[in-house]
Amino acid sequence: MGSSKKTVWAAIAALAVIVLAAAAWFYAQQAGAGKGSDGELGRLATGEMAELVVPDDTGLATDHPFLARDGTPTRLSAFRGKVVVVNLWATWCAPCLAEMPTLAALSRHYANNPEVLVLPISVDVADQREKAIAFMDNQPPLPFYNDPAFQLPFAFEGRGGMPQTILLDRQGNVRASLTGGADWSGPDATALVDALLAEPG
């Protein structure tokens, strides 16, 4: 009988340990979701940024080459040290054109902060380059860059939708992305940029 009671109590103790371990794991998951910039970015996926995707694991952005306005090749790694809002767009993409003025407004908002760069990259083919430049000339202070090989839209987690906007931290890591048009001129967008700016450089 005594042995039987010991067995029951041992089983109860083992079950209690399992329950406590499960509770501790659950608490850690919940607490972790609210810590660090990734948890913060996830909480900021509201309003105009509701479709924001925050990856579980951050990693360096693709480093495919693309072209500056003067035709000089460059890469995203050249902009490390800044919080970069990369926007992949094209003249044939109506939502891209519609949201561009809001990205220009976002750029103006941070005009006095050299640690923020709004970086539109056209994926128009070479024979549409001048058309894309003409459009961007009406979106000051945004610069013009071009990926005529159309590599970048498929390089970020395999997403090929347009427009595509990717937020990079100062280390060049992909911290969030949004596929589809959005209004980048308001507080929903600036909250995301500010969260990345608040991180230690």
QUIURMO-V713592 format. One record per residue. N is the residue number from 1. SS is DSSP state (H for helix, E for strand, C for the rest). PHI is phi as a letter, one per 30 degrees, with the letter a starting at -180 (* if undefined). Layout:
((N,SS,PHI) (N,SS,PHI))
This chain:
((1,C,*) (2,H,d) (3,H,d) (4,H,d) (5,H,d) (6,H,d) (7,H,d) (8,H,d) (9,H,d) (10,H,d) (11,H,d) (12,H,d) (13,H,d) (14,H,d) (15,H,d) (16,H,d) (17,H,d) (18,H,d) (19,H,d) (20,H,d) (21,H,d) (22,H,d) (23,H,d) (24,H,d) (25,H,d) (26,H,d) (27,H,d) (28,H,d) (29,H,d) (30,H,d) (31,H,d) (32,H,d) (33,H,d) (34,C,c) (35,C,c) (36,H,i) (37,H,d) (38,H,d) (39,H,d) (40,H,d) (41,H,d) (42,H,d) (43,H,d) (44,C,d) (45,C,d) (46,C,b) (47,H,h) (48,H,d) (49,H,c) (50,C,d) (51,C,d) (52,C,d) (53,E,c) (54,C,c) (55,C,d) (56,C,d) (57,C,b) (58,C,d) (59,C,a) (60,E,d) (61,C,d) (62,C,e) (63,C,b) (64,C,d) (65,C,d) (66,E,b) (67,E,c) (68,E,d) (69,C,e) (70,C,d) (71,C,j) (72,C,d) (73,E,d) (74,E,b) (75,C,b) (76,H,d) (77,H,d) (78,H,d) (79,H,c) (80,C,d) (81,C,j) (82,C,b) (83,E,d) (84,E,c) (85,E,c) (86,E,d) (87,E,b) (88,E,c) (89,E,b) (90,C,a) (91,C,d) (92,C,d) (93,C,c) (94,H,e) (95,H,d) (96,H,d) (97,H,d) (98,H,d) (99,H,d) (100,H,e) (101,H,e) (102,H,d) (103,H,d) (104,H,d) (105,H,d) (106,H,d) (107,H,d) (108,H,d) (109,H,e) (110,C,c) (111,C,e) (112,C,c) (113,C,c) (114,C,d) (115,C,c) (116,E,b) (117,E,b) (118,E,c) (119,E,b) (120,E,d) (121,E,b) (122,E,d) (123,C,c) (124,C,d) (125,C,d) (126,H,e) (127,H,d) (128,H,c) (129,H,e) (130,H,d) (131,H,d) (132,H,d) (133,H,d) (134,H,d) (135,H,d) (136,H,d) (137,C,d) (138,C,c) (139,C,b) (140,C,d) (141,C,c) (142,C,d) (143,C,d) (144,C,c) (145,E,b) (146,E,b) (147,C,b) (148,C,d) (149,C,d) (150,C,h) (151,C,d) (152,H,d) (153,H,e) (154,H,c) (155,H,d) (156,C,c) (157,C,h) (158,C,i) (159,C,d) (160,C,c) (161,C,d) (162,C,b) (163,C,d) (164,E,b) (165,E,b) (166,E,b) (167,E,c) (168,E,c) (169,C,d) (170,C,d) (171,C,d) (172,C,i) (173,E,d) (174,E,d) (175,E,c) (176,E,a) (177,E,b) (178,E,b) (179,E,c) (180,C,j) (181,C,d) (182,C,a) (183,C,c) (184,C,c) (185,C,c) (186,C,c) (187,H,d) (188,H,d) (189,H,d) (190,H,d) (191,H,d) (192,H,d) (193,H,d) (194,H,d) (195,H,d) (196,H,d) (197,H,d) (198,C,d) (199,C,d) (200,C,e) (201,C,d))
